[in-house]
Amino acid sequence: MSRTRWQEFRGAISLRTAVLALCLGNTVQWYDFALYGAFATIIGPVFFPAEDPATVMLAAFTAYGIALIIRPVGAVLFGRMADLRGRRAVFLPIILIMAGATAAVGFLPGYATIGILAPIMLIMLRAAQGLAAGGELGVAAVLILERAPSNQRGQLASWHTATLALGLGSGMAVASALLLAQRSDPEGVGWWRLAFLLALPLALVARFVRRRVSETSGFLALQESGQVIKKPVPALWANDRLAVMRGFALIAAGALAFNTFFIFMPNHLAATRKLDVTSMLAVSAAMLAVTAAAAVLLGRLSDVVGRRPVAIWSCVALAVLAAPLSIAGSASQLGLLLAQLIIGGALAGVLLVAMVGELFPTPLRSTGMSMTAGLATALVGGTAPVIDQILVAAFHLDIAPGVYLSVVACLALLALWRWPETAFKPTI
């Protein structure tokens, strides 16, 4: 085998390892996140005792949102570190922080045992999860983007969105199974806690794979040429704030769609219609598997026709269909399935990771992606279940969350109007 072919072979193996590391790590990350959303109706009374069920749900969703609200802090911390010290230096510890905090929730006593310390410690653990998740996108996805061939960036980076959906779906599927176990043995252990404890062995497997991912050639070239930017956050705002604002609008629409239709709506439907929460979780898990497949297909399509057409038509679908589908999803389990099927496909086309990453130059890419995603998921995605609950309670209309999503999707369309097409750039 010639030297050139040997280098190509090694590059292909390295790329596959990086994609596998992203897939495993991201699946574990979002498996952890899904558990809390899936168990919100059960965790609420354990850690936030109150007579009014709506108050309990609001408190539980607030704790859910804490992890997303704190993401910008993790984005600045880990994104900056990845642009200063390298992508790989941050890639390894993130998964252990997330898994450790998740497993600790499984051990945490409830309010009846330790009083006010229970909700305080739960919020602290959720904050630790948020810190780790804040750096994940700006590091993991950049590792893929900076390794991928120019004609495969969309497809390979789309695995970030796909494994996000698979991780969330896995968490919901495990939650559904353990809730059934709890029902058959109501006097036994808190079965929901076992789902959180499973995060540790999953994380160890993910870390084993991540240790075999080498640094990207793009960052190594920056180090050798002395072009590493010492203060990436001020430099990002000075030179690329328009890219941050555009990316914010796009990711906000996708994050809001997910948190409304896959987190808020199943819990809302189970609480208001007195439906079986296990079946709600099973439906959501199945539809997230469809969303994962759609993400890879649309990522590949974006390599062929460009990023903008895929994102624009996906945002149009969110803007037009969110309101009627929020009514359908709040009415019955079948309506929820239909709503999640359609919205899942649309948000897969909105969350084009490559489209955002290609906006930023190599010295600022990790900081740019981390901060953009962190701010959008915190301010819009993380607050979605709380705001949705407030909107429904205030207006007594199931359409209210859908109208909110339609407005945000229209703002994303405005951002896309002048968005430069980056799919066909030979290098990034």
N, C-alpha and C positions, 0 to 999 in steps of 0.2 A: 504494500500500500504506500502510495506516494505521501510525502510530507503534507502536501496541500489537502489531500483527501483525509489524512489522519487528523488534521486540524479541524476539518469540516465535521468529521465523525465525533470528535471530542466536543465541538460546539453544540452539535445536536443533542448529545447526551446531557451536557450541562444545561441546555435549554429545557429538556424534558424534566430534569431534576428540579429546576427552578419552578416549573409549572406544577409538578407534583407537590413540592413544598408549599407553594401558594395554596393549592387545593386543600391539602390536609390542614394546614394552619388556619386558613380562612373558614373552613368547615367547622373546626373546633371553636373558633372565635364566635361564630354566629349561632352555633349550637348552644353555647353558653347564654347568649343574649335571648334566644328563643325561649329558653326554659322559664325565665322570669315572666315574659309576656304570656306564655301559655298557662302558667300557674297563678296569674294575677288574681283570679277569683278565689283561690285557696290561700295564697300567701297573704292577701289583704287582711282577713280576719286574724291570722296568726300573729302578725306584727303590728297591725293598726286596728285595735279594737274600737268599735263604734256601733251604735244601735242602727244608724241609718246606712243601708247597703250602698247608697250612692256616695256617701262620704268615704266609706271604706274603699270603694273602687277608685275614687279620685285620689286618695292617699297612695294606693298601690300603683296607679299609673304615674303619679308624681315621682315615686321612687324609681320606676322604670325609666322615666325621662332623665333622671339625674345622670345616669351613665352616658346618655347622649349629650346632655348639656355640658358635661365636663370634657367631652371629646376635644374641643379646641385646645385645651391645655395640653393634652397628650399629643395633639397634632403639632403644636409648637415645640414641645419638648423632644419628641422622637423624630419629627420631620427635620428639625434643625440639626439634630445629632447625625441623621443619615446623610445630610448634605455636607457635614463637617468631617465625619469619621468614616463614612461609608455605609452602604445599604445593609451589608451583612452584619455589621456591628449592632444594629438595632433589630434585625430580623429575628435573632435568637431569644432575647429576654422577653419580648412582647407576649409570646404565647404562654410563658410560665406565669407572668403576672395575671393575665386573664384567667387561666385555669385555676391558679391558687385562690383567687378571690371568689370564683364560682364554687369551688369545692367548699370553701369556708361557709358559704350560705347554707350548704347542706348540713353543717354542724351547728349552725347558729340557733340558740334557744329562742323561743317565742316570747311574746309580751307577758304571758301568764307566768313565766319562769323568772325572767330578769327585768321585767318592767320596761321603763323608758329606754334602757340600754339596747333593747332589741331593735326598735326602728332606727336608732342612731347608728348602730353597728351595721345594719343592713344597708343604710344609705352610704356609709363609708366603703363597704365592699362594692356597692354599685359604682361608686366613684372610681375605685381602682380598676374595675372593668372598663369604665369609660376612658381612663388614661391609656390603657393598653390598646383599646380599639381605635383610639385617635391616631395612633401612629401606624396602624396596620396598612391602610390604603396607600399612604405616601411612601411606604417601604416595599411591601410585597408586590404591588402592581408595577412599581418602577423597576423592580428587578426583572419582571417579564418584559416590559416595554423596551428596556435598554438592551435586551438580548434578542428580541424577536426579529425575524426578517421583516423588511418594510411592508411586504404584501400580506403579512399574517398578524400584524400588531392588533388589529381589531378583534380577530378571532381569539388569539391567545390571551389578550387582556380581558376579554369577556368572561374568561373562567373565574375572574374575581367576582363578578356579579352572579355567575352560575353557582359557585360554591357558597356564596352568601345565601342564596336561596336554598341550596341543599343543606347547609348547616342549620338554617332556621327550620326547614322542613323536618330534618332529623330530630331536632329538639322537640318539635311539636308531636312527632310520631312517638318518641320515647315518653313524652308527657302523657299522651293518650293511653298508651299501654299501662303505665304505672298508675294512672287514675282508675283504670279498670281493676288492677290488682288491689288498690286501696278499697275499692267498692266491695270486692269479694272478701276482704279481710279488714273491716273497719276498725277493729280493736288492735290491729298490729301496728308496726312501725309507720312513721310518716313516709309512705312510699315516694312521695314527690321529692324527698331529700336525696334518694338514691340517684335520681337523674342528675342532680348537681354534682354528686360525688364521682360520677362517671367521667367528669371533665379531666380528672388527673391522668388516668391511663391514656386517654385520647391525646392529651397534650404531650405526654412523653414520646409517643409515636411520632407526632408532628415535629417535635424538636429534634428527634433522631434524624429525620429527613432533612430538616433545615440546616443542620450542621454540615451537610454535604454540598451546600450551595456556595459557590465562590463569589467574590466581588465582581461587579459589572466592569466591562472594559471601559465604558464611558466615564465612570468615576475614577478608575485607575489613571486614565489619561489626564483627567483634571488634576489629580495629585502630582503626577509627573511634570506637568506644565506649570504648576503653581497657581492654577486658576480657581482653586477652591475659595468660595466667598466666605469670609469669616463671620459676617453678620447677615445671614440669609433672610431673616424676617424683614428688617428695614429695606434691604435690597429688593425683596419681592414686592413690597408695597410701593416702592419708588418706581420700579420699572414694569411690573406686571400686574398692577391692581385691576386693570380691565379684564385680564384673564381670570383673576380670582372672582370678580363679580359675575362674569358670564358662567363660570363653572358652578358658582354658588346657586344661581337661578336654576340650572339644569338639575343638579343633584338634589336641590330642595324639592323639586316636583316629584322626583322618583322616591325620595325618602318619605315624603308626605303620603304618597300613594300607598307605599308599603305599610306604613304604620297605621293608616286609616283602615285599609281593607284586610290586613292580615293580623293586626294586633287589636285595634279598637273594636272592629266590627264583630269578630267572633265572640269576644267577651261581652259586648253590648247585647248581641243577639241571645246569648246564653242567659244573661241576667234579666233581660226584659221579657223574653218570650218563654222563659223557663225551659229551654231546650238543653239537651245533654251536651255538656262541655266537651266530653271525650269525642263525640262525633264531630263537633265543630273543629277540634284540633286535627282529626283525621282528614277532614275535607281540606283544611288549610295546608297540611303537609303534602297531600296529593297535588294540589294546585301549585305549590312552590316547586315541586319537581317539574311541572310543565313550564313554569317560569324559568327554571335553570336551562332547560332545553332551548327555550326561546332566546335566552341571552346569547348562547353560543351561535345559534343560527343567525341572529341579527348582527352579532359581532362579525361573523364571516361576511354577511351581506354588506356591511359597512366597508369592508376591504375592497369590495367590487364596485359599489355604486357611490361610495363616499359616506362620511359620517353624518353630514348635515341632513340628507334626505331621510335617513333612518330615524334620527332624533326628532326632526320636524313632524313627521307623520305620527310618531309615537306620542308626542306632546299634544297634537291635535286630537288624537283618540282620548287622552286623559281629559282634555278640556271639554270635549263634547259629551263623553259618556259617564264622567264621574258622578254627576248629579242623579241621573236615572238609575245607575247601578247602585248608588248608595241606598236608594229606596228599596230596590230588589234585595240587596244584601242584608237589609235590616228586617226583612219580612219573613224569610224562611231559610231553611238550610239549603234548599235547592237554589234559591235566589243568591245566597252567599257563594255557592259553588260557581254559578254563572258569572257573578261579579268578579270573583278572584281569578277566574280563568281569563277574562278579557283584560282586566287591569294588570294582571301579572305579565301578560304579553306586552302590554304598552309600557310598563315601567322598565321591562328588560331592554326596550329600545331607547329609553331615556337615559338609563344609567350606563352609557358607553364610556368605560374607563379610559380607553385609548384616546377618546376625543378630548377628555380633560387633560390627560397627561401630556399630549402632544402640544398643548398650548404653552407649556413652560420650558425654558432652556434647561439643559442638563445640570448646571450648578445649583439651580433652584427648584428642581422638579419634585423632590421629596417634600420639601417645605411647602411648595405650592399646592400639590395634591392633598397633603395632609390637612393644611389649613382650610382649603376650599371645602373638602368633604366634611371636616370636623365642624366648621361653622354651619354648614347647611343642615347636616343631620342633627346638630344640637338645637339650633334656633327654630327650625321648621319640623324636622322629623321627630326629634325627641319630645317636643311639646305637643305633637299631634294628638295622642290619646287624651291628654288633659283638655286641650282646646276643643276637641270633638265632643267630649263629655259635657263641657260647659255650653257649647253651642246647642246640643240636643236638649239639655235641661232648660236653657233660656228660651228657646223658640219652640220647643216641643215638636220639632220637625226632623224626621230621619234624613231629609235631603240636605240638611245644613252642612254636614261634613263634606258631602260631594260638591256643594257650591264652593266651599273653601278651597278644595283641591282644584276645581276648575279655574279659579282666580290665579292660583299659583302656577298652574300649567300655562296660562296665558302669559304670565310674566316670563316663563321659560322660553316661550315662543318669541317674545321680544328680544331676549338675549341671543337666540339662534339667528335672528334676522341678519345680523352683520358678522356672524361667527365665521372665521376663516376656515376653508376646507383644508384639513391637514392629513387626510388619509393617504395621499399620494406623494407626500414628501419622502425622498429616498432615505433620509436619516433624521433622527430627532436628537 
